[in-house]
Structure formats: structure tokens, C-alpha cells
């Protein structure tokens, strides 16, 4: 018990340091006209597949890149490289989330003037990433139809920290008797008014529309002077 106040203070210091670094990163991205999207979810929700398809689609019109976080291996980075976008793996070891300092280090050697979109795929976890800003402009939380309709109720913090919910693997919805209305109720009870996309990266259902929405978010950011107008 005697050590508990010390542990709390250390955690507060770590989070403060991360927030300072994240704000500096976001300012840096903004200066270079890069729209940054972070993706969080449980393991196996389809983050990497969704990101690979997103990079391929956006890559036809924009300069895109990705950073991928995982406890071990560079398997996800190798998969994403098939999109022909610049990709770097961030191996976290025992940490179950990415931190701003990791993103900062991973950017070394990259020319930020050569990017329009940067995607950051976080470690598969719905708890730790909610507390760590990584300098993104938009955070997307993914939940697959195989995970259950009450996922937002079990992990409300990550849904409250995200800007958009993406329901993945809709091609499996019928097979697992997925109840879309129930999931939407769960999302709205935790985060009223939250934008939600239901799509399948495998079949392409609603995927083009989702990518177009990401483009519109970047354009809206430009118009709102989040990013300099010269980047349009």
C-alpha cells in the first residue's frame, strides 16, 4: 500500500510526457499537411486487412504511409507492404500499446513532405491505447461482427476516445447471427451520435464509401485550417 501513491504519480508523469510529445507530433503533422488516422481494436478484428485495402485505394490518389505496432514479429508490416506504401513496424515488446515517443522514433528517416495520409495501426488491445494519444487527427475503433454486440459496453473508454466506429467482417454477419441494431444501440449508449461504418474489406461492401469519407475528413480538416490550405 505504501508504494501505491508513488505508482500513481509515475503513471501521471508518463501520461503527461506522452501528451506533450503527442501535441508536438500533431503540430508537426499539421505543418506538413499530413492527415493522421490511428486504428485501434482487439486482436483479430481485421485491422491489417482493412488498412491494406485502404492504403491501396488511397494510394491511387494520395501519398500514403503506415506505422504498425505489435508485441512481436513484423508480419503485419510485410502484409501492408503489398500495398506499395512506405511501412514501418514498431515492435513494443511487453507494452500493449503505442506511445507518442515510439511514433516519433519511427518517423526518423522519412520525408514528411512526401505524405498526405499516415495511418498508425496500434497494438491489438482495447484498454491501454485509450490513454495514449499518438498525435493523430482521427482515431478509428474497429469491432468485428464475430466479437459480440456488447463490445462497446465492455470497453466504453476506447469508444469514448475514438472519433468513428468501424464494424468489420460484415461478410460473416449472417453466419454468426450478428445483430446490427443491437451493436448500434451499444455504441450509441456509450457515445451518442458516434459515426459508425459497417463494411467488409473482403467483399468490398461499403468500402469505397468509407475511403471516400476519409478523404472528406481530410478535406474538412484542410478547410478548417487544421492543415494549411496549400496542401489541397
Secondary structure, DSSP 8 states (H G I E B T S, - for coil): -TTHHHHHHHHHHHHHHHHHHHHHHHHHHHHTT-EEEEEE--TTSSHHHHHHHHHHHHTTTS-EEEEEEESS-SHHHHHHGGGTSEEEEEE-TT-SS--HHHHHHHTTT--GGG-SEEEEE--S-SSGGGG---S-SEEEEEEEGGG-TTHHHH-HHHHHH-SEEEEE-GGGTTTTT--HHHHHHHHHHHSTT-EEEE--TTT-TTHHHHHHHHHHHHHHHHHTTSS-GGG-
